[in-house]
Amino acid sequence: MRSVLATGRVPDSVVSASPAPTTGREAPGAATPGSTSEGASGIPSGGPAGGGGGVRTATEAGALELGPLRVDRRSGLGAVTPTHAALWLSMLACRSRLAAQLGVATPWQPWPEQPADGEATFLQQVRGTLYAMQVVAVRTSGAARERATADLTWLDALRIRLESRAGSALGAPPVGYALPFPVTDGPSAARLAAHAWSGLQDASGALLVAGSGDAARASMVVQLLTDVVAHGSAWGVRLRAFPGLVR
């Protein structure tokens, strides 16, 4: 892995930030990674407390998982070449998700003003996922419906943000979308949710290459993929070592 990243011109300071094997408990109810304002992560810049004492808490393990996403190390995010951006940023999304499960939120950078290549295509998939989750909300009850409603809130906010960035060039969404199978009850609705989020995770992967050459854009792409992975995991979509990459 180090040789691949070095070939992609990843700075040595970033490559050397690979985490040591860690253990720790998952944060209770960590379905969606929390986001913090820039510089407000609460992560000590010097790593785990006590210098060479090793990782002693879940928070310290989560801080190590963040690696190059930490405020003091992320300047090298934009230095990765397009050839290796997908692999590198996918790995960072996985590490950000693991950090969230350990109770450490990623300090995301503000999104760049200019849309990334592929955002319009990704928006179309977001619209389709939004429609699918509306069906899921109708066909479920109790905790599953609450989870679907929370997903809809997040998806709609993302849709609005992406549409505002796309401008007038983007057409209106279709009235409806074809479902991959009949959805008539709770179990089939949960299956649809897993299918929809898995598809959105793959669509997020199309943005990975667009994250090369600019640290803010790289952070945006990793943030999107991390959040999509988190929402999907609540419906049984498994966390992959390299989320977003074509299987």
Buried (B, 14 or more C-beta within 10 A) or exposed (E): EEEEBEEBEBBEEBBEBBBEEBEBEEBEEBBBBEBBEEEEBEBEEEBBEEEEEEBEBBBBBBBBBBBBBBBEBBEBBBBBBEEBBBBBBBBBBBBBBBBBBBBBBBBBBEBBEEBBEBBBEBBBBBBBBBBBBBBBBEBBEEEBBEBBBBBBEBBBEBBEEBBEBBEEEBEEBEEEBEBEEEBEEBEBBBBBBBBBBBBBBBBBBBBBBBBBBBBBBBBBBBBBBBBBBBBBBBBEBEBBEBBBBEE
